[in-house]
């Protein structure tokens, strides 16, 4: 898995990835963004299961004023073929710390993930 380099323009600070296929069954980084200053971010995700049901895990690793945190968005849930969204979650990040969305599928090549990290 490769981590997507953030795309930043004048009106938008953050990073996103669209339709990244999970080629293995490891918990892999999907997209990451390093906050240059302490700020509030909104993280959201969308995923598709193709061909057959499989388990899906999606989580966000980040650092706030209390230290390293992990928030689980989807916790090893068996999902049928279809498309699913995860409502955006707010989080506060300290300056210089990476915010990383990670995903795992129970079966390789069955899940495609899209995710967004946006300053808000």
N, C-alpha and C positions, 0 to 999 in steps of 0.2 A: 504494500500500500504506500502511496505517496501522499504527502500533506500538500494541500493546495496553497499556493502563495496568495496572500490577501490582495483583493482588488479594491483600491481606494480611489474615490474621486472627491470633488469639493463638497458634495452633500451627504456623503455616505462614508462611514468608517467601520471597517470590519472585514469579514471574509465569507465566502460561500462556495459551495460545490453543488453540482447538479448531476444526478444519475451516476454516482460512483458505484460500480459493481464490487461486491465483496467476494473476492476470488478465493478466499480461504475461510477457515472457521475460527480464526484468532480474533481477539478484541483489537481492532486496528484503528489508528487515527483516520478520520474522514476529512476534517478541516480544522485548522488551528489559526489563532490570531493572538499576537502579543500586544497587550494594551500599553501604549506609550505613557499614559497617565492613568491614575485611578479613575474609574468611571463605572457607570451602570450599563450593562449590556443585556440584550434580548437574544436568546438562543432558541431556534426552532428547527424542527426536522420533519421530513417526509420520507417515506420509504415504500417500495413496491416489492411484493413477493411474487415470483414468477414460477410457473410449472408445477410446483408442489408445496404443501405447507412446510414450514420450518420455524424454528425458534429464532427470535430476534432480541438483541440487547442493544440499547443505545444509551450512552451516558455522556456527561460533560465533566471534564476535570478542569479545575481552575483554582486560583488562590485569592482569598479575600483577606480582610484584616485579621481574621481568626486563624489563618493558615491554609494549608492545602485542603481542598474540598472535592468531593465527587457527588454529583447528582445523577441519579438513575432516571431516565425518561421512559424507557421500556425495559422491563426486567425479565429477560429470558422467556418471553411469552410466545407460545405457539401461534403463529399467524397463518391463516389460509391465503391462498392466492388472491391478490388484490392490492389496493393502494391505501395507505394509512398516513395520517398526519399527527404530529405531536404539537400541541399548543405551545406557544412561546413561553419560556420561563425567564424571569429577570434574575440577574446576578450582578454582584458588585465585585470588580476585580481590582487588585492593587496594581500599581505601575510596574511595568517590566515583566509581568507574569503572563504565561501562555494560557489561553482558554482553548481547550481542545475537545471537539466532539469525537467520540469513539463509537464504533459499531461492530457487532458480531452477529454472524448468522450460523445456525446449526448445520446448514448444508452450504457448501461452496457454490458460488455462481447462481444463487437463488434469490438474492436480495440486492436491490439498487437503492442507494441512500442519497438524499439531497439534504443539505443543512446550511443554516445561516447563523452567523454571529454578527450582530449589529449593535453599535453604540446607540444608547437611547436615553 
